[in-house]
Amino acid sequence: MIESTYAFTRTEAQTVEKIVDDERVNINHIVVEPGKAVVTHVSNSFVHQIVIRGTLSLSLEDGAFSHYPAGTIISVPFNQKMSIQNQGSETLEFFVVKAPNPRGMPPVKKIG
């Protein structure tokens, strides 16, 4: 078999799981319950967030929140402070594709 397959959890519960972590790419699957958030962090690679359910609310560099519904792909440059929230009433589910893999990227700025 040439191809590889990967499974991800189907759930309503808060979840962060690493799906792929190889030399080329890092792919995470994230589920955020209504009213909850992902820990504020700095993008450690070039990031694409693929929203498959709910609405992703995103603030970059402490700016205003923008809202992205299911069916949207958001591209975030390297080394940006990110706050991700689920401000809606529906469960938020999205994939994060980081390329290149953060292991090969320089250190990011500190927040705090």
LUMBA-893369 format. One record per residue: residue number from 1; residue in one letter; x negated, z negated, y of N, C-alpha, C, CB in turn. Coordinates in nm, 4 decimals. Each point is the difference from the previous one (the first is absolute). Last residue first. Glycine has a CB too. Layout:
{NUM A {X Z Y} {X Z Y} {X Z Y} {X Z Y}}
...
***
This chain:
{112 G {-0.2965 -2.7001 3.6929} {0.0202 -0.1410 -0.0222} {0.0476 -0.0681 0.1172} {-0.1670 0.0050 -0.1620}}
{111 I {-0.1068 0.4497 -0.0878} {0.1154 -0.0396 0.0793} {0.0202 -0.1490 -0.0160} {0.1070 0.2272 -0.0258}}
{110 K {-0.5329 0.1694 -0.0389} {0.0625 -0.1287 -0.0319} {0.1217 -0.0196 0.0890} {-0.2223 -0.0980 -0.0711}}
{109 K {0.0052 0.5868 -0.0979} {-0.0054 -0.1037 0.1025} {0.0728 -0.1256 -0.0479} {-0.0114 0.1766 0.1799}}
{108 V {-0.2061 0.1396 -0.5561} {0.1003 0.0112 0.1068} {-0.0159 -0.1145 0.0986} {0.1592 0.1153 -0.1571}}
{107 P {-0.5343 0.1545 -0.1862} {0.0805 -0.1196 0.0271} {0.0974 0.0238 0.1159} {-0.1889 -0.1435 -0.0841}}
{106 P {0.0497 0.5805 -0.1885} {-0.0717 -0.1061 0.0712} {0.0901 -0.1218 0.0216} {-0.1422 0.1739 0.1138}}
{105 M {0.2221 0.1473 -0.5464} {0.0171 0.0011 0.1464} {-0.0827 -0.1101 0.0649} {0.2313 0.0932 -0.0273}}
{104 G {-0.1504 0.0120 -0.4568} {-0.1051 0.0810 0.0601} {0.0048 0.0030 0.1520} {0.0037 0.1360 -0.2041}}
{103 R {0.3177 -0.3755 -0.0660} {-0.1314 -0.0474 -0.0457} {-0.1144 0.0767 0.0653} {0.1041 -0.0646 -0.2169}}
{102 P {0.3714 0.1760 0.2738} {-0.0637 -0.0922 0.0952} {-0.1368 -0.0516 -0.0424} {0.2261 -0.0645 0.0650}}
{101 N {-0.0302 0.5496 -0.2118} {0.0156 -0.1378 -0.0447} {-0.0738 -0.0917 0.0970} {0.0206 0.0734 -0.2424}}
{100 P {0.1057 0.3708 0.4768} {-0.0607 -0.0347 -0.1282} {0.0274 -0.1462 -0.0371} {-0.1785 0.1720 0.0417}}
{99 A {0.5375 -0.0932 0.0681} {-0.1028 0.0966 -0.0392} {-0.0945 0.0217 0.1175} {0.1583 0.1133 -0.1632}}
{98 K {0.3095 -0.4017 -0.0305} {-0.1213 -0.0164 0.0804} {-0.1057 0.0963 -0.0529} {0.0538 -0.2446 0.0490}}
{97 V {0.5107 0.1431 -0.0663} {-0.1072 0.0835 -0.0542} {-0.1183 -0.0109 0.0951} {0.1642 0.1609 -0.1129}}
{96 V {0.3191 -0.4376 -0.0092} {-0.1110 0.0128 0.0938} {-0.1099 0.0782 -0.0712} {0.0582 -0.2194 0.1205}}
{95 F {0.5154 0.1526 -0.1730} {-0.1320 0.0139 -0.0600} {-0.1018 0.0151 0.1118} {0.0962 0.1062 -0.2097}}
{94 F {0.4195 -0.3577 0.1934} {-0.0863 0.1095 0.0417} {-0.1301 -0.0012 -0.0793} {0.1011 -0.0074 0.2295}}
{93 E {0.4245 -0.2429 -0.1177} {-0.0938 0.0341 -0.1061} {-0.0830 0.1183 0.0471} {0.1571 -0.0857 -0.1809}}
{92 L {0.2323 -0.3184 0.3557} {-0.0975 0.1025 0.0373} {-0.0937 0.0231 -0.1180} {0.0135 -0.0647 0.2459}}
{91 T {0.5211 -0.1355 -0.2061} {-0.1364 -0.0161 -0.0498} {-0.0855 0.1187 0.0427} {0.0846 -0.1333 -0.1964}}
{90 E {0.3338 0.0089 0.5037} {-0.0265 0.0590 -0.1318} {-0.1449 -0.0272 -0.0400} {0.1737 0.1804 0.0408}}
{89 S {0.0077 -0.2960 0.3873} {0.0772 -0.0785 -0.0964} {-0.0195 0.0498 -0.1436} {0.1675 -0.0460 0.1800}}
{88 G {-0.5427 0.0767 0.2459} {0.1326 0.0466 -0.0398} {0.0677 -0.0918 -0.0992} {-0.0774 0.2289 0.0409}}
{87 Q {-0.3793 -0.2439 0.1450} {0.0957 -0.0550 0.0955} {0.1431 0.0393 -0.0339} {-0.1771 0.0068 0.1742}}
{86 N {-0.3279 -0.0430 -0.3962} {0.1298 0.0545 -0.0379} {0.1022 -0.0684 0.0898} {-0.0703 0.0457 -0.2442}}
{85 Q {-0.4805 0.0521 0.3389} {0.1130 -0.0888 -0.0243} {0.1166 0.0783 -0.0573} {-0.0747 -0.1498 0.1864}}
{84 I {-0.4934 0.1598 -0.0419} {0.1076 0.0700 -0.0709} {0.1087 -0.1014 -0.0321} {-0.1612 0.1713 -0.0985}}
{83 S {-0.3071 -0.0922 0.4237} {0.1028 -0.0962 -0.0385} {0.1144 0.0805 -0.0600} {-0.0662 -0.1684 0.1831}}
{82 M {-0.4928 0.2624 -0.0642} {0.1340 0.0395 -0.0424} {0.0861 -0.1211 -0.0306} {-0.0935 0.2115 -0.0913}}
{81 K {-0.4006 -0.0067 0.3397} {0.0760 -0.1206 -0.0326} {0.1445 0.0411 -0.0273} {-0.1525 -0.1472 0.1434}}
{80 Q {-0.2711 0.4809 -0.2180} {0.1104 -0.0338 0.0894} {0.0684 -0.1278 -0.0466} {0.0330 0.2432 0.0538}}
{79 N {-0.4070 0.0579 -0.2520} {-0.0378 -0.1113 0.0878} {0.1058 -0.0336 0.1062} {-0.2361 0.0660 -0.0378}}
{78 F {0.2854 0.4158 -0.1900} {-0.0900 -0.1079 -0.0412} {-0.0178 -0.1023 0.1120} {-0.1187 0.1594 -0.1535}}
{77 P {0.5684 0.1379 0.1692} {-0.1454 0.0179 -0.0019} {-0.0729 -0.1252 -0.0494} {0.0233 0.1621 0.1887}}
{76 V {0.4769 0.0112 -0.3298} {-0.0637 -0.0999 0.0858} {-0.1513 0.0193 -0.0082} {0.1919 -0.1652 -0.0339}}
{75 S {0.3149 0.4266 -0.0885} {-0.1452 0.0059 -0.0096} {-0.0595 -0.0984 0.1007} {0.0070 0.2437 -0.0754}}
{74 I {0.4888 -0.1707 -0.2023} {-0.0676 -0.0448 0.1218} {-0.1502 0.0026 -0.0252} {0.1978 -0.1459 0.0678}}
{73 I {0.2895 0.3667 -0.2765} {-0.1403 -0.0307 -0.0300} {-0.0679 -0.0310 0.1322} {-0.0042 0.1503 -0.2077}}
{72 T {0.5523 -0.1488 0.0132} {-0.1022 0.0169 0.1035} {-0.1375 -0.0325 -0.0571} {0.1678 -0.0573 0.1796}}
{71 G {0.2636 0.0029 -0.4025} {-0.0238 0.1425 0.0158} {-0.1055 0.0316 0.1043} {0.2327 0.0372 -0.0685}}
{70 A {0.0429 -0.4843 0.1206} {-0.0360 0.0636 -0.1276} {-0.0104 0.1503 0.0210} {0.1151 -0.1833 -0.1324}}
{69 P {-0.1712 -0.0631 0.5905} {0.0917 -0.0087 -0.1142} {-0.0565 0.0644 -0.1254} {0.1885 0.0005 0.1598}}
{68 Y {-0.4026 -0.2497 0.2979} {-0.0116 0.1202 -0.0810} {0.0877 -0.0124 -0.1235} {-0.2340 0.0376 0.0837}}
{67 H {0.1094 -0.2606 0.4460} {0.0784 -0.0159 -0.1225} {0.0061 0.1335 -0.0742} {0.1374 -0.1851 0.1062}}
{66 S {-0.4651 -0.1185 0.2747} {0.0686 0.1267 -0.0258} {0.0638 -0.0133 -0.1372} {-0.1626 0.1376 0.1441}}
{65 F {-0.0259 -0.5204 0.2387} {0.0306 0.0450 -0.1355} {0.0693 0.1361 0.0049} {0.0193 -0.2397 -0.0785}}
{64 A {-0.3796 0.0675 0.4568} {0.1405 -0.0094 -0.0387} {0.0181 0.0512 -0.1429} {0.0714 0.0288 0.2410}}
{63 G {-0.5607 -0.1953 -0.1508} {0.0958 0.0774 0.0788} {0.1422 -0.0244 -0.0474} {-0.1749 0.1733 0.0401}}
{62 D {-0.2713 -0.3392 -0.2129} {0.0912 -0.0897 0.0719} {0.0966 0.0732 0.0926} {-0.1760 -0.1725 -0.0124}}
{61 E {-0.1198 0.4065 -0.2966} {-0.0748 -0.0591 0.1120} {0.0897 -0.0828 0.0923} {-0.1585 0.1927 -0.0115}}
{60 L {0.4584 0.0620 -0.2953} {-0.1439 0.0218 -0.0033} {-0.0626 -0.0604 0.1248} {0.0294 0.2114 -0.1355}}
{59 S {0.4508 -0.2580 -0.1786} {-0.0657 -0.0216 0.1293} {-0.1494 0.0202 -0.0199} {0.1802 -0.1637 0.0775}}
{58 L {0.3125 0.2832 -0.3647} {-0.1446 -0.0012 0.0125} {-0.0428 -0.0202 0.1446} {-0.0158 0.1491 -0.1991}}
{57 S {0.4429 -0.1499 -0.2015} {-0.0248 -0.0288 0.1411} {-0.1484 -0.0273 0.0159} {0.2343 -0.0939 0.0347}}
{56 L {0.0980 0.3573 -0.4153} {-0.1264 -0.0676 0.0265} {-0.0142 -0.0169 0.1510} {-0.1067 0.0966 -0.2106}}
{55 T {0.5472 -0.0346 -0.1375} {-0.0634 0.0417 0.1254} {-0.1229 -0.0846 0.0235} {0.2210 0.0729 0.0962}}
{54 G {0.0590 0.0848 -0.5790} {0.0065 -0.0884 0.1155} {-0.0649 0.0611 0.1226} {-0.0005 -0.1927 -0.1544}}
{53 R {-0.1743 0.3971 -0.2826} {0.1260 -0.0743 0.0066} {-0.0044 -0.0919 0.1193} {0.0302 0.0117 -0.2494}}
{52 I {-0.3857 0.2893 0.1574} {0.0947 0.0551 -0.0972} {0.1350 -0.0717 -0.0001} {-0.1948 0.0654 -0.1380}}
{51 V {-0.2889 0.0477 0.4445} {0.1181 -0.0870 -0.0076} {0.1008 0.0639 -0.0946} {-0.0374 -0.0873 0.2365}}
{50 I {-0.5115 0.1065 -0.1564} {0.1099 0.0858 -0.0427} {0.1215 -0.0885 -0.0244} {-0.1591 0.1706 -0.1041}}
{49 Q {-0.3442 -0.1735 0.3777} {0.1062 -0.0846 -0.0539} {0.1198 0.0904 -0.0289} {-0.0816 -0.2071 0.1289}}
{48 H {-0.4803 0.2587 -0.0560} {0.1290 0.0677 0.0059} {0.1017 -0.0901 -0.0691} {-0.1076 0.2327 0.0020}}
{47 V {-0.4274 -0.2803 0.2267} {0.1146 -0.0491 -0.0753} {0.1204 0.0907 0.0205} {-0.0865 -0.2341 0.0207}}
{46 F {-0.4865 0.1711 0.0062} {0.1049 0.0826 0.0587} {0.1212 -0.0182 -0.0888} {-0.1635 0.1708 0.1007}}
{45 S {-0.1430 -0.5863 -0.0928} {-0.0263 0.1402 -0.0321} {0.0978 0.0819 0.0820} {-0.0833 -0.0523 -0.2371}}
{44 N {0.1035 -0.4144 0.2612} {-0.1377 0.0065 -0.0476} {-0.0388 0.1382 -0.0529} {0.0179 -0.2411 -0.0550}}
{43 S {0.3419 -0.0269 0.4171} {-0.0095 0.1110 -0.0953} {-0.1458 0.0220 -0.0376} {0.2070 0.1080 0.0968}}
{42 V {-0.0136 -0.5895 0.0449} {-0.0613 0.1171 0.0615} {-0.0122 0.1086 -0.1063} {-0.1275 -0.1431 0.1683}}
{41 H {0.5091 -0.2797 -0.1244} {-0.1346 0.0339 -0.0454} {-0.0505 0.1230 0.0756} {0.0487 -0.0976 -0.2287}}
{40 T {0.3935 -0.2881 0.1297} {-0.0658 0.0837 0.1002} {-0.1459 0.0195 -0.0401} {0.1566 -0.0830 0.1823}}
{39 V {0.2277 -0.0095 -0.5484} {-0.0977 -0.0721 0.0817} {-0.0674 0.0979 0.0972} {-0.0392 -0.1686 -0.1874}}
{38 V {0.5294 0.2757 0.0339} {-0.1309 0.0091 -0.0639} {-0.0967 -0.0738 0.0924} {0.0521 0.2254 -0.1173}}
{37 A {0.4863 -0.3471 0.1042} {-0.1065 0.0836 0.0553} {-0.1180 0.0067 -0.0959} {0.0725 -0.0603 0.2326}}
{36 K {0.5186 -0.0636 -0.1894} {-0.1374 -0.0393 -0.0358} {-0.1002 0.1014 0.0548} {0.0848 -0.1137 -0.2090}}
{35 G {0.4076 0.1486 0.2333} {-0.0453 -0.1134 0.0807} {-0.1420 -0.0451 -0.0286} {0.2330 -0.0693 0.0080}}
{34 P {-0.0053 0.3444 -0.3929} {0.0504 -0.0053 0.1376} {-0.0454 -0.1275 0.0719} {0.1986 0.1361 -0.0714}}
{33 E {-0.5180 0.0270 -0.3200} {0.1385 -0.0437 0.0100} {0.0452 -0.0008 0.1470} {-0.0284 -0.1396 -0.2100}}
{32 V {-0.3532 0.4474 -0.0336} {0.0152 -0.1069 0.0987} {0.1495 -0.0318 0.0133} {-0.2116 0.0731 0.1259}}
{31 V {-0.1877 0.1982 -0.4556} {0.1423 -0.0261 0.0200} {0.0105 -0.1204 0.0927} {0.0645 0.0951 -0.2296}}
{30 I {-0.4669 0.2930 0.0613} {0.0402 -0.1225 0.0707} {0.1516 -0.0038 0.0143} {-0.2195 -0.0046 0.1253}}
{29 H {-0.2480 0.2561 -0.3755} {0.1465 0.0017 0.0041} {0.0432 -0.1331 0.0588} {0.0204 0.1568 -0.2023}}
{28 N {-0.5072 0.1587 0.2179} {0.0714 -0.1260 -0.0190} {0.1498 0.0242 0.0092} {-0.1943 -0.1293 0.0950}}
{27 I {-0.3107 0.4078 -0.1681} {0.1446 0.0110 0.0214} {0.0642 -0.1334 -0.0349} {-0.0023 0.2493 -0.0507}}
{26 N {-0.5031 0.0150 0.1601} {0.0615 -0.1288 -0.0316} {0.1476 0.0158 0.0318} {-0.2135 -0.1360 0.0495}}
{25 V {-0.2355 0.4983 -0.1559} {0.1222 -0.0430 0.0674} {0.0412 -0.1393 -0.0473} {0.0726 0.2401 0.0222}}
{24 R {-0.4852 -0.0059 -0.1700} {0.0524 0.0888 0.1033} {0.1113 -0.0605 0.0843} {-0.0616 0.1848 -0.1472}}
{23 E {-0.1671 -0.3970 -0.2390} {-0.1027 0.0328 0.1001} {0.0535 0.0856 0.1147} {-0.1689 -0.0134 -0.1813}}
{22 D {0.5272 -0.2951 -0.0596} {-0.1149 0.0705 -0.0559} {-0.0950 0.0415 0.1122} {0.1407 0.0823 -0.1933}}
{21 D {0.3345 -0.3422 0.0894} {-0.1197 -0.0444 0.0721} {-0.1204 0.0672 -0.0646} {0.1060 -0.2244 0.0625}}
{20 V {0.4824 0.1880 -0.0654} {-0.1180 0.0819 -0.0277} {-0.1150 -0.0532 0.0842} {0.1418 0.2049 -0.0539}}
{19 I {0.2487 -0.4662 0.0486} {0.0365 0.0939 -0.1046} {-0.1205 0.0831 -0.0429} {0.2337 0.0078 0.0902}}
{18 K {-0.1105 -0.5120 0.1468} {-0.0960 0.1105 0.0035} {0.0313 0.0899 -0.1193} {-0.1814 -0.1419 0.1154}}
{17 E {0.5327 -0.1970 0.1509} {-0.0751 0.0292 -0.1216} {-0.0893 0.1220 0.0200} {0.1846 -0.0994 -0.1382}}
{16 V {0.1838 -0.2856 0.3672} {-0.1136 0.0831 0.0399} {-0.0797 0.0235 -0.1269} {-0.0085 -0.0915 0.2412}}
{15 T {0.5374 -0.1106 -0.0937} {-0.1014 0.0452 -0.0943} {-0.1103 0.0757 0.0719} {0.1729 0.0122 -0.1800}}
{14 Q {0.3414 -0.3024 0.2078} {-0.1237 0.0237 0.0754} {-0.1133 0.0309 -0.0982} {0.0771 -0.1548 0.1875}}
{13 A {0.4127 0.2564 -0.3711} {-0.0796 -0.1153 0.0431} {-0.1261 0.0445 0.0736} {0.0885 -0.1315 -0.1942}}
{12 E {0.2411 0.4082 -0.0341} {0.0484 -0.0357 0.1337} {-0.0864 -0.1098 0.0606} {0.2336 0.0644 -0.0663}}
{11 T {-0.3730 0.3328 -0.3193} {0.0460 -0.1358 0.0275} {0.0586 -0.0097 0.1402} {-0.1735 -0.0903 -0.1566}}
{10 R {-0.1313 0.3937 -0.2258} {0.1265 0.0238 0.0694} {0.0645 -0.1369 0.0200} {0.0307 0.2357 -0.1012}}
{9 T {-0.5718 -0.0805 0.0180} {0.1134 -0.0888 -0.0238} {0.1211 0.0434 0.0815} {-0.1584 -0.1880 -0.0479}}
{8 F {-0.2320 0.5278 -0.1427} {0.0178 -0.0990 0.1051} {0.1294 -0.0748 -0.0261} {-0.1282 0.1410 0.1669}}
{7 A {-0.2702 0.1993 -0.4405} {0.1328 -0.0593 0.0136} {0.0015 -0.0944 0.1198} {0.0391 0.0191 -0.2494}}
{6 Y {-0.3365 0.4434 0.0840} {-0.0041 -0.1365 0.0512} {0.1429 -0.0488 0.0155} {-0.2201 0.0407 0.1200}}
{5 T {-0.1157 0.3814 -0.3688} {0.1284 -0.0495 0.0482} {-0.0144 -0.1455 0.0395} {0.1246 0.1623 -0.1464}}
{4 S {-0.4473 0.3205 0.0772} {0.0136 -0.1457 -0.0129} {0.1379 -0.0370 0.0499} {-0.2498 -0.0402 0.0299}}
{3 E {0.0285 0.5300 -0.2494} {0.0594 -0.0791 0.1068} {-0.0043 -0.1495 -0.0308} {0.1478 0.1935 0.0543}}
{2 I {-0.3070 0.1285 -0.3736} {-0.0785 0.0119 0.1226} {0.0512 -0.0937 0.1085} {-0.0491 0.2373 -0.0581}}
{1 M {0.0533 -0.2447 -0.5063} {0.0847 0.0000 0.1174} {-0.0894 0.0000 0.1240} {0.1859 -0.1224 -0.1244}}
***
